[in-house]
Amino acid sequence: MSPTPTSHAADYEPGQLLRELEQRQDDALAQLDELDAKLTEVLKGLGVTLEDECDVDVV
């Protein structure tokens, strides 16, 4: 059987795996920010406004 990707975790230098995961998280958050900005622009073009706070009570 071929080794799983986690079996290579021991090959990383101390902290390297954490740095890689943090970089992936930063990249994902940046992509989400970009998508949010694009969505806001599209909605603004359609005349739709979003409120930051929701006044609807969830039951």
C-alpha positions in Angstrom: 0.0 0.0 0.0 1.2 3.5 -0.7 1.8 5.8 2.4 -0.8 8.3 3.3 0.0 12.0 3.1 -0.1 12.3 6.9 2.7 9.7 7.1 5.0 12.4 5.7 4.3 14.7 8.6 7.4 13.4 10.4 9.5 14.5 7.4 8.7 18.2 8.1 10.9 20.4 10.2 9.4 21.5 13.5 6.7 24.1 12.8 6.8 23.7 9.0 3.4 21.9 8.8 1.8 24.6 11.0 3.2 27.4 8.8 1.9 25.6 5.7 -1.5 25.2 7.2 -1.5 28.9 8.3 -0.6 30.0 4.8 -3.4 27.9 3.3 -5.8 29.4 5.8 -4.6 32.9 4.9 -5.0 32.1 1.2 -8.6 30.8 1.7 -9.5 33.9 3.8 -8.2 36.2 1.1 -10.2 34.4 -1.6 -13.3 34.7 0.6 -12.7 38.4 1.0 -12.4 38.7 -2.8 -15.6 36.8 -3.4 -17.4 38.9 -0.8 -16.3 42.1 -2.5 -17.4 40.8 -5.9 -20.7 39.7 -4.6 -21.3 43.0 -2.9 -20.5 44.8 -6.2 -23.0 42.5 -8.1 -25.7 43.1 -5.5 -25.0 46.8 -5.5 -25.4 46.8 -9.3 -28.8 45.1 -8.9 -29.9 47.7 -6.3 -29.8 45.2 -3.4 -28.3 46.4 -0.1 -27.2 44.1 2.7 -27.5 45.0 6.4 -24.5 44.1 8.6 -26.8 43.1 11.5 -29.8 40.8 11.2 -32.9 42.0 13.1 -34.7 38.7 12.5 -35.0 36.5 15.6 -34.1 32.9 14.8 -36.4 30.4 16.6 
